[in-house]
Amino acid sequence: MVVVIGILVALLAAGLVLLVASVTSAGDAQGSPWRSFRAGWAARGTRDEAAQAAEAEPVDLKLAEFLAVTADQGDAYLHVEELGDSLHRAREKALGALPGTRRS
C-alpha cells in the first residue's frame, strides 16, 4: 500500500512539474513541454540515426593501438609550473584569510 501511494505521489509531482513548465514556457519557440513529450512518445517506435548507430558492428581494436593512433603530440594541457604557481598563490590567499595563521 505504501508503494502504491509513493507511486501516485510521484506521478502527481511529475504532472505538476509538466503543468508548471508548460505555463512558464508558453511563449517558447520550441513549443510546450507537454507537446514535446507527446511528440517524443509518438516517435518512440521509429528508428532514428542514433538507434542505427548503436546497432552498428563494433570495431575490434586494442586499447594500446587506439591510444597510439589518437595520441596528440602537441602542447600538454596542464603545465606543471603553472599548476604549481597557481596552487602556491591559492595557499597564500587561504592562509591570509585565516586569522591567527603564520605564513611559511
Secondary structure, DSSP 8 states (H G I E B T S, - for coil): -HHHHHHHHHHHHHHHHHHHHHHHTTT-TT--HHHHHHHHHHGGGS--HHHHHHTS------HHHHHHHH---S--SS-HHHHHHHHHHHHHHHHHHSTT----
